Amino acid sequence: MSARRDERGFTVVEVLVTMSITVVVGALVVTSLIQGSRSTVAAQDRSEGIAELQLALERLSRELRAADPLTAAEADSVELEITRDGQVRRIAYAVTGRELVESRTVGAATTSTVLAQEVDVLALTYYDDDGDVIAAPVPTAGLDDVHRAVIRIERFIPGSGEPIEVQTTVYLRNST
């Protein structure tokens, strides 16, 4: 049998090198896709977390702005009263566990609503008319001196490495 030198084809070495390069390139592509997917999920979690905190902050701000009067002012909670339609509503905001909870009492009925989950910090700072900080807890006799409050809510999202925070300043209606 004579060997034919004019046959074309690939040697085993060429096939193995090509397969190795294909596997390496494939692994790089899959790794990039996985990292991109993780980044997308992290960004979505952060966005949803910010939206939830902003919604909770807006609700707390709205009620605090309408408060008449404040009934308790702590560094990490606040209680207030609002009169609507002749009914006095007592509303309290505090972090219980890791949930920002709003408790409403109208007459004898109390309802609690979770405004945000996985909350690490609810911080309230109170100021008088001159812009001076009023140390919390604000004594009952000093509640009428509260002119404005700065509210900060913070949450740490696992895997993101950084906390997310929302903050606002509220000028109270009952201030002079």
TASULWO-V657537 format. One record per pair of residues at least 24 apart in sequence whose ideal C-beta (glycine too) atoms are under 7 Angstrom apart, sorted by the first residue. I is the first residue (numbers start at 1). J is the second residue. D is the distance in whole Angstrom. If there is no record, write none. Layout:
i->I j->J d->D
i->I j->J d->D
//
This chain:
i->42 j->159 d->6
i->42 j->160 d->6
i->45 j->157 d->5
i->46 j->157 d->6
i->46 j->160 d->6
i->46 j->164 d->6
i->49 j->155 d->6
i->49 j->157 d->5
i->49 j->164 d->5
i->50 j->164 d->5
i->50 j->166 d->7
i->52 j->116 d->5
i->53 j->116 d->6
i->53 j->153 d->5
i->53 j->155 d->6
i->53 j->164 d->7
i->53 j->166 d->4
i->54 j->166 d->5
i->56 j->100 d->5
i->56 j->115 d->4
i->56 j->116 d->4
i->56 j->153 d->6
i->57 j->151 d->6
i->57 j->153 d->6
i->57 j->166 d->5
i->57 j->168 d->6
i->59 j->115 d->6
i->60 j->93 d->5
i->60 j->151 d->6
i->61 j->151 d->6
i->61 j->168 d->5
i->61 j->170 d->5
i->63 j->91 d->6
i->64 j->149 d->6
i->64 j->170 d->5
i->64 j->172 d->7
i->65 j->170 d->5
i->65 j->172 d->7
i->65 j->173 d->6
i->66 j->173 d->6
i->67 j->172 d->6
i->67 j->173 d->7
i->67 j->174 d->6
i->68 j->173 d->6
i->68 j->174 d->5
i->69 j->143 d->6
i->69 j->144 d->7
i->69 j->174 d->5
i->70 j->143 d->5
i->70 j->146 d->6
i->73 j->124 d->7
i->73 j->126 d->6
i->73 j->136 d->6
i->73 j->137 d->7
i->73 j->138 d->4
i->73 j->143 d->6
i->73 j->146 d->6
i->74 j->136 d->5
i->74 j->137 d->5
i->75 j->123 d->7
i->75 j->124 d->6
i->75 j->136 d->4
i->76 j->122 d->5
i->76 j->123 d->7
i->78 j->124 d->6
i->94 j->122 d->7
i->95 j->119 d->5
i->95 j->122 d->5
i->100 j->153 d->7
i->116 j->153 d->7
i->118 j->155 d->5
i->119 j->153 d->6
i->119 j->155 d->5
i->120 j->154 d->5
i->120 j->155 d->6
i->120 j->156 d->5
i->120 j->163 d->7
i->121 j->152 d->7
i->121 j->153 d->7
i->121 j->154 d->4
i->122 j->153 d->6
i->123 j->152 d->4
i->124 j->149 d->6
i->124 j->151 d->6
i->125 j->149 d->7
i->125 j->150 d->5
i->129 j->175 d->7
i->129 j->176 d->7
i->146 j->172 d->6
i->146 j->175 d->7
i->147 j->171 d->7
i->147 j->172 d->6
i->147 j->175 d->4
i->148 j->172 d->6
//
